[in-house]
Every structure is written in structure tokens, then in C-alpha cells.
């Protein structure tokens, strides 16, 4: 999980979400956000359904929330498994499908760089509101809350039918 903590509780997170949405739409992403002044989720996606099929689509969620006297920005769960699966199909199925390994690898690289790029954009947008802001890692006192929020469901969990 990639995350940043901003030591200020007066950051306008709804403005932050709007600005992120506008920046990424201008770059050709599909973008949407929802939430309130306590927590906002911004979803970004780039690539067609065909690109998703061959492992080139990039998508992620950014959760921005007030927590522990500041604002926390976290990159949500990303689509890593589909890229691994497409690459595995390319290896196993037939040599004819080996190009899928290349597209899956390119998609994984694109996905990894997107998370870092998004956090850098959030840093810049926060600094527009508060130029003197201190950006740091997630404070230890709120780390258990974050880990619970992003932990996978327990093995015995069965989703409803």
C-alpha cells in the first residue's frame, strides 16, 4: 500500500478530488470521485476493454481521508492479478500467444508507475493549498486502522451469493 500523510487538517479534500479528476481527464483517463469532506475516493482508469483483455489497462483508486490530525492519501488495490494471468496464459497456452507476456509486462509497469505518479500529483495539489505542508509517512498511531482497512478478507469469509 502506497500512502502519504499531510500534517494539516484544513486541507479541502473535495477540491483536491476535483482537481485530480480534472488533471487525469485532461490526460485521457476516465475519472470519477465520490465522498464528502471527511473521505473522498477518486477512481482513475485508462484503456479500453480490449486493453484490459490483453493486460494493458491501468486503473486505481485513491482514498483521501481525514485521520489523526491530518489528511491521509492512499492508493487502493490495483489490478495486478489480471496482468499476471494474461502473462501466464501467454506462456502456457501456446507460443502464438507469447506476445501477451509483453503486453502484460508493459501493463504491470504502467500500473506501477501510475501509483507513484498519482501520489506526486496529490503532493503538488496539497502544496497549492498549503505551500508549507509537511508530507510524511503514515503515523504509527493510525497504522493499525489503515492495515485493517486494506487487509484481505479472512479465509473463512464467503461473500453472499
C-alpha positions in Angstrom: 0.0 0.0 0.0 1.4 3.4 -1.0 0.3 6.2 1.2 1.2 9.8 2.2 0.2 11.7 5.3 -0.2 15.5 5.3 0.2 17.2 8.7 -2.7 19.6 8.3 -6.4 19.1 9.0 -7.6 22.1 7.0 -6.9 20.7 3.5 -10.0 20.9 1.3 -10.2 17.3 0.2 -13.2 17.8 -2.1 -11.3 20.4 -4.0 -8.3 18.1 -4.1 -10.5 15.3 -5.6 -12.0 17.7 -8.2 -8.5 18.9 -9.3 -7.2 15.3 -9.5 -10.2 14.3 -11.6 -9.7 17.3 -14.0 -5.9 16.6 -14.3 -6.4 13.0 -15.2 -9.3 13.6 -17.6 -7.1 16.0 -19.5 -4.6 13.1 -19.9 -7.3 10.8 -21.4 -8.3 8.9 -18.2 -11.8 8.1 -17.2 -12.1 9.7 -13.7 -14.7 10.0 -11.1 -14.9 10.8 -7.4 -17.4 10.5 -4.6 -17.4 11.1 -0.9 -17.7 14.0 1.5 -15.5 16.4 3.4 -14.2 13.5 5.6 -13.3 10.9 3.0 -13.2 11.0 -0.8 -12.4 8.2 -3.3 -11.1 9.1 -6.7 -11.1 6.4 -9.3 -8.9 6.6 -12.4 -8.9 4.3 -15.4 -7.1 4.4 -18.8 -7.5 2.0 -21.5 -10.3 0.3 -23.5 -11.9 -3.1 -22.8 -9.6 -4.6 -25.3 -6.6 -3.2 -23.5 -8.0 -4.7 -20.3 -8.2 -8.1 -22.1 -4.5 -8.0 -23.1 -3.3 -6.6 -19.7 -2.6 -3.0 -20.8 -5.3 -1.2 -18.9 -4.3 0.9 -15.9 -6.7 1.6 -13.1 -6.5 2.5 -9.5 -8.4 4.2 -6.6 -7.1 7.0 -4.4 -8.7 7.4 -1.0 -8.2 10.7 0.7 -9.4 10.9 4.3 -9.1 13.0 7.4 -7.2 11.0 10.1 -5.1 11.6 13.2 -4.9 15.4 12.9 -4.1 15.4 9.2 -5.0 14.0 5.8 -4.1 10.6 4.5 -3.9 9.7 0.8 -3.7 6.0 -0.1 -3.5 4.2 -3.3 -6.2 1.5 -3.4 -6.0 -2.1 -4.6 -4.8 -2.3 -8.2 -5.3 -4.7 -11.0 -2.1 -6.8 -10.7 -3.7 -10.2 -10.9 -5.1 -9.7 -14.4 -1.7 -8.8 -15.7 -0.1 -11.9 -14.1 -2.9 -14.0 -15.5 -2.6 -12.7 -19.0 1.2 -13.3 -18.9 0.7 -16.8 -17.6 -1.8 -17.6 -20.4 0.8 -16.3 -22.9 3.4 -18.7 -21.5 1.3 -21.8 -21.1 -1.3 -21.6 -23.9 0.9 -21.6 -27.0 3.9 -19.9 -28.4 1.5 -18.0 -30.6 0.2 -16.2 -27.5 3.7 -15.2 -26.2 3.1 -11.5 -27.2 0.6 -11.5 -24.3 3.6 -11.7 -22.0 4.9 -8.5 -23.4 1.6 -6.6 -23.1 1.1 -7.9 -19.6 4.6 -6.8 -18.6 4.0 -3.4 -20.1 0.7 -3.1 -18.3 2.3 -4.0 -15.0 5.0 -1.3 -15.5 2.3 1.2 -16.5 0.2 0.3 -13.4 3.2 0.6 -11.0 4.3 4.0 -12.3 0.7 5.3 -12.2 0.5 4.8 -8.4 3.7 6.8 -7.8 2.7 9.5 -10.3 -0.8 9.9 -8.7 0.8 10.4 -5.2 3.2 13.0 -6.7 0.1 14.8 -8.2 -1.6 14.7 -4.8 1.5 16.2 -3.2 1.5 19.1 -5.7 -2.2 19.8 -5.3 -1.9 19.8 -1.5 1.1 22.2 -1.7 -1.1 24.5 -3.8 -3.4 24.8 -0.8 -0.7 24.7 1.9 2.8 25.5 0.5 4.4 24.9 3.9 2.9 21.5 4.4 4.9 18.7 5.9 4.5 15.4 3.9 5.5 12.3 5.6 4.8 8.6 6.1 1.7 7.3 7.8 2.0 8.0 11.6 2.4 4.8 13.7 -0.7 5.6 15.8 -3.0 5.3 12.8 -1.2 2.4 11.1 -3.4 -0.3 12.6 -6.5 1.4 11.3 -5.1 1.5 7.8 -3.9 -2.1 7.9 -7.4 -3.3 9.0 -9.0 -1.2 6.2 -6.8 -2.7 3.5 -6.4 -6.3 4.9 -7.8 -9.1 2.7 -10.9 -10.8 4.0 -10.3 -13.7 6.3 -10.1 -17.1 4.6 -13.4 -18.3 6.1 -15.2 -15.3 4.7 -17.7 -16.3 2.0 -19.3 -13.4 0.1 -23.1 -13.5 -0.2 -24.5 -15.3 -3.3 
